Amino acid sequence: MRLLHVVHTLNPDRGGPSESVRMFAQAHQRAGNEVEIATLDGIKDGPNGDGYRGLVQCDVHPCGPGWSNYGYSPRLEHWLKSNYQRFDGVIVNGVWQYHGVAARRALVGKKRYVVFAHGMLDPYFKDRFPLKHLKKLAYWTLEEHRNLNGAQAVCFTSEEERRVAAEGFPFCRFRRVVVPYGTLGPSGDPEVLKSVFLKAFPQLQGKEYLLFLGRIHPKKGCDLLLDAFSQVALPGVQLVMAGPDESGWSSELKAQADRLGISDRIVWTGMLRGEAKWGAFYGAQAFVLPSHQENFGIAVADALACGVIPLISDKVNIAPDVASDGAGLMQTDSVEGTVRLLQEFQEMSLEERALMGRRALECYQNRYALKNAAQEVYKALGIG
């Protein structure tokens, strides 16, 4: 089959949808299908001015740059209307932006498409940003509900995300399906990958560390982690804070670390990719994510794939499954909950950590290896 992914941007700094498209494209290709991607990136976007083509092994069609963060660009709608007949199905990634409108206008009644919500319909955002929710409610009434209702299905990556999606929004007639999600996992020798990471950050050579890997964003609970890390006695243990900083929040977090007296125990790496990223996971004592909202948490699946114990909040939607498998620890998304995560991990014996690490890898292989994702997408499209 030939499949088309539509996404606002392939910029890896933008988090979930971009990463999802790149991984799903590989999964579809491994299943023997052809994949193309249409984006609202400009042709000159990307590190090499290539519309981020270098990030995937398939054709990418930059139809932007779009106007503002919304991404309005008539080129995308025109491209879709001219090309949709070449594809057996279309996967739209994300909501609240123009690419969803363009897909609906070009595809409804002509070509089957599904929409991945990527956590953007979670009620967390309604409660956390009430004024922004009012704007979204107006946009929902005008456009978004039609984008979703016109789809063959709206796809969610966990049962919890499916259950709570779109609370507080009217006109929800769309079909909801859960598509198993995850990561393709690492490739290569773990020791070689660790050496790549340590070569880039030699100050960690011979030291134990906990790893946070994700966007430096208030949603991720980075401030909770710094507070908790300062309160729990972890002699000689460093904290690695890895990820892009879209909003400039890291300067405030570094000031917080100064006040807490832990600056000399934190290594800020910026975004990690490829071998360095997997090396950071393999070298970590544990992975920590005290997030306030996470529809899935790709980094959690990455940790599991490396046999690294995840210490995660109960607001990560897959946390109950990970905890029930005995593959990680779960607590509330608060300073107190994060302190308990670190304390529980510290109190585990080496044998208990080794057992949980094995269960982490089993959890990944059974739930999040992405091996069934391609087939489930075809079922959602009605073409499997």
Long-range contacts (C-beta under 8 A, 24 or more apart in sequence): 1-33, 1-34, 1-88, 1-89, 1-378, 1-383, 2-33, 2-34, 2-35, 2-36, 2-86, 2-87, 2-88, 3-28, 3-33, 3-34, 3-35, 3-36, 3-87, 3-88, 3-89, 3-90, 3-91, 3-377, 4-35, 4-36, 4-37, 4-38, 4-83, 4-84, 4-86, 4-87, 4-89, 4-90, 4-91, 5-35, 5-36, 5-37, 5-38, 5-90, 5-91, 5-93, 6-37, 6-38, 6-39, 6-76, 6-80, 6-90, 6-91, 6-92, 6-93, 6-99, 6-102, 6-103, 7-37, 7-38, 7-39, 7-92, 7-93, 7-94, 7-99, 8-39, 8-40, 8-66, 8-71, 8-93, 8-94, 8-97, 8-99, 9-39, 9-40, 9-41, 9-45, 9-52, 10-37, 10-39, 10-41, 10-46, 10-51, 10-52, 10-55, 10-56, 10-60, 11-41, 11-45, 11-46, 11-52, 12-52, 12-55, 12-244, 12-271, 12-273, 13-244, 13-246, 13-271, 14-246, 15-214, 15-215, 16-118, 16-119, 16-295, 16-296, 16-298, 17-93, 17-94, 17-116, 17-118, 19-298, 20-93, 20-116, 20-118, 20-181, 20-298, 21-56, 21-93, 22-55, 22-56, 23-183, 23-184, 23-298, 23-370, 24-91, 24-370, 24-373, 24-374, 24-377, 25-56, 25-57, 25-58, 26-56, 26-57, 26-184, 27-184, 27-370, 27-371, 27-373, 27-374, 28-374, 28-377, 29-57, 29-58, 30-374, 31-374, 31-375, 33-374, 34-58, 36-60, 36-61, 36-87, 37-61, 38-63, 38-76, 38-79, 38-80, 38-99, 39-63, 39-64, 39-99, 40-64, 40-65, 40-66, 40-71, 40-73, 40-76, 40-97, 40-98, 40-99, 41-65, 66-97, 66-98, 69-97, 70-97, 70-98, 71-97, 71-98, 71-99, 72-98, 73-98, 76-102, 77-101, 77-102, 77-105, 77-106, 80-106, 80-107, 81-105, 81-106, 84-110, 84-111, 85-111, 87-111, 88-381, 88-383, 89-113, 89-114, 89-377, 89-378, 89-381, 89-383, 90-114, 91-115, 91-116, 91-377, 91-381, 92-116, 92-147, 92-151, 93-118, 94-118, 94-120, 95-120, 95-121, 95-144, 95-147, 95-148, 96-120, 96-136, 96-139, 96-144, 100-143, 100-144, 100-147, 101-143, 101-147, 103-147, 104-146, 104-147, 104-150, 107-150, 108-150, 112-152, 112-381, 112-382, 112-383, 113-150, 113-151, 113-152, 113-381, 114-151, 114-152, 114-153, 114-154, 114-155, 114-377, 114-380, 114-381, 115-147, 115-148, 115-151, 115-153, 115-154, 115-155, 116-154, 116-155, 116-157, 116-179, 117-154, 117-155, 117-156, 117-161, 117-165, 117-295, 118-157, 118-295, 119-157, 119-161, 119-293, 119-294, 119-295, 119-296, 119-317, 121-161, 121-165, 121-166, 121-169, 122-161, 122-164, 122-165, 122-293, 122-295, 123-164, 123-167, 123-168, 124-219, 124-292, 124-293, 124-315, 125-293, 126-167, 126-168, 128-292, 128-293, 133-168, 137-168, 137-169, 140-169, 140-170, 140-171, 141-170, 141-171, 145-169, 145-170, 145-171, 145-172, 148-172, 148-174, 149-173, 149-174, 151-175, 152-380, 152-381, 152-382, 153-177, 153-380, 153-381, 155-179, 155-377, 155-380, 156-295, 157-181, 157-295, 157-296, 157-317, 158-295, 158-296, 158-317, 158-318, 158-321, 160-317, 160-320, 161-295, 161-296, 161-317, 177-376, 177-379, 177-380, 179-373, 179-376, 179-377, 179-380, 180-367, 180-368, 180-370, 180-372, 180-373, 180-376, 181-296, 181-298, 181-301, 181-368, 181-370, 181-373, 182-298, 182-301, 182-364, 182-367, 182-368, 182-369, 182-370, 182-373, 183-298, 183-301, 183-302, 183-305, 183-364, 183-368, 183-369, 183-370, 184-370, 185-302, 185-305, 185-306, 185-364, 185-369, 186-278, 186-281, 186-282, 186-302, 186-305, 186-306, 188-275, 188-278, 190-278, 190-282, 190-306, 191-282, 192-275, 193-275, 193-278, 193-279, 193-282, 194-279, 194-282, 194-283, 195-279, 196-275, 196-276, 196-279, 197-272, 197-275, 197-276, 197-277, 197-279, 197-280, 197-282, 197-283, 198-279, 198-283, 200-269, 200-276, 201-240, 201-267, 201-269, 203-267, 204-238, 204-240, 204-267, 204-283, 207-236, 207-237, 207-238, 208-236, 208-237, 208-238, 208-285, 209-237, 209-238, 209-239, 209-240, 209-267, 209-283, 209-284, 209-285, 210-234, 210-237, 210-238, 210-239, 210-240, 210-284, 210-285, 210-286, 210-287, 210-288, 210-311, 210-342, 211-240, 211-242, 211-280, 211-281, 211-284, 211-286, 211-287, 211-288, 211-303, 211-308, 212-239, 212-240, 212-241, 212-242, 212-243, 212-287, 212-288, 212-289, 213-240, 213-242, 213-243, 213-272, 213-277, 213-280, 213-281, 213-287, 213-299, 213-302, 214-242, 214-243, 214-289, 214-291, 214-299, 215-243, 215-244, 215-245, 215-246, 216-241, 216-243, 216-244, 216-245, 216-246, 216-247, 216-249, 216-250, 216-253, 217-246, 217-247, 217-249, 218-249, 218-292, 219-291, 219-292, 219-293, 220-289, 220-290, 220-291, 220-292, 221-289, 221-290, 221-291, 221-292, 221-313, 221-333, 221-338, 222-249, 222-253, 223-253, 223-256, 224-290, 224-333, 224-334, 224-335, 224-337, 224-338, 225-288, 225-290, 225-338, 226-253, 226-256, 226-257, 226-260, 226-262, 226-266, 227-256, 227-260, 227-335, 227-338, 228-290, 228-335, 228-338, 228-339, 228-341, 228-342, 229-262, 229-265, 229-342, 230-260, 230-261, 230-262, 231-335, 231-339, 232-339, 232-342, 232-343, 232-346, 233-346, 234-342, 234-346, 237-265, 237-285, 238-265, 238-266, 238-267, 239-265, 239-266, 239-267, 240-266, 240-267, 240-269, 240-280, 240-284, 241-266, 241-267, 241-268, 241-269, 242-269, 242-270, 242-271, 242-272, 242-277, 242-280, 243-270, 243-271, 243-272, 244-270, 244-271, 245-270, 277-302, 278-302, 278-306, 281-305, 281-306, 281-308, 282-306, 282-308, 284-308, 285-345, 286-310, 286-311, 286-345, 287-311, 288-312, 288-338, 288-341, 288-342, 289-313, 289-316, 290-331, 290-333, 290-337, 290-338, 290-341, 291-315, 291-316, 291-333, 292-333, 300-328, 301-364, 301-368, 303-360, 304-328, 304-360, 304-361, 304-363, 304-364, 304-368, 305-361, 305-364, 305-368, 305-369, 306-361, 307-357, 307-358, 307-360, 307-361, 308-357, 308-360, 309-345, 309-353, 309-356, 309-357, 309-360, 310-360, 311-341, 311-342, 311-344, 311-345, 312-341, 313-337, 313-338, 318-367, 318-368, 321-363, 321-367, 322-360, 322-363, 325-359, 325-362, 325-363, 325-366, 325-367, 326-355, 326-356, 326-359, 327-356, 327-359, 327-360, 327-362, 327-363, 328-356, 328-360, 328-363
